[in-house]
Amino acid sequence: MFPSTEAVLLEARGGAFAGCISATANVNSDLCARAYHRGDAAALEAAVAIRRLFEGRALVPGVKALLAHIHDDAAWAQVMPPLAVFPAADRAAVVSGYDQVRAKRVA
């Protein structure tokens, strides 16, 4: 089984799952890796906090918009139909939340 959320990564360490498939792992993979490989609860908490930033928002355009921010390259935010560009207000909220989570510098 492949859960679609990072929230179960500590459970997955015990063999309960074959892996995790999550779009937000594109922006928090370092945190997911630390949670899974080291059992790092603080890293898991940060990864889940980043995932929550997308709740109620268009996930794929949102991840692409955040990747554009991370890489400082607007081309990352481009989407193809039927997807629509991530709204500016949502982008601002997600970017701000992401920067706050990352500013805590999970060890």
N, C-alpha and C positions, 0 to 999 in steps of 0.2 A: 504494500500500500504506500502511496505517495501523498501525504497531506499537503495542502496548499497554503500552509502558514508556517512561519518560522517558530511560532510559539511552542511547538512540540519538539524542538531540537534536543532538549535535554532528555525527553522520553525516548527519542530515537536512538540515543546512545546505548540503550539497553537492548536494541534489536527489534523494537516494536514496529518500526517502519523501515521500508527499503530505502527511503530518501525523502527529500522534500522538493516540491516543485512550487516556486513562488516567484512572481514577477518582481517583487520588491527585493529579492536577493540580488538583483542587478545593482542595487544602491547600498546594500548592507552586507555584502558577501563576507567581508572581513570579520564582521561581528558574528555572523552565522557560523563561520568556520571556528572561531574561538569558542562559541557556545557548544558546538558539536564535538570538536576535538579535545577541548580542555575542560568542558563542563562549566564554563564561565557564565555564571548567572547574571552578572552585570552586563556582559556583552549581549546576552539574550534579551535582557530588559531593554537595552538600547535598540536592538534590531526590531523588537516588537513595537517600540515607540515610533520608529520610523515607519513601519508598516501601517500603524494606526493613522498616520498623517493622510493616508489615501482613502480612509473610510468615507463612503458617500460621494466619492469623486471618481471620475473616469480613470481607471487604473493605468492602462497602457499609455495614454497621452500624458498622464501625470508622471509616470516613471521616466518617460522620454524628456519631459520638461525638466525634471530634476537632474537627469544626466547632462542636459545642456548646461545647467548651472554648475554642476560638478566639474565639467570639462571646459567651462567657459567658451562654449561653442554652440550657437543657436541652431546649427544644423541638426544637432541631436534631437531637438524638439519637433522636427517635421514628422507628420503622420500622413498616412495614405487613407483615402476613403475605404470604408465607411467611417473611419475615426475622424474626430474633430479636434482641432487644436485645444489644448488645455486652457481654460479661462484664466485670464491674468490674475484675478483675485485668488483663485485656487493655487496658482503657481506661487504667488507671494506667500500664502499661508504655508504651503508645503516646504518651500525653500527656507523660510524662517524657522519652521519647526525642525527641519533637518539640520540646519546650522546650529541650532540650540542643542540638539542631541549630540552632535559631533563636537561641540565646544566643551562638553563634559569630559572628553578624552578618556573613554573607557580604556583602562590599562590592559 
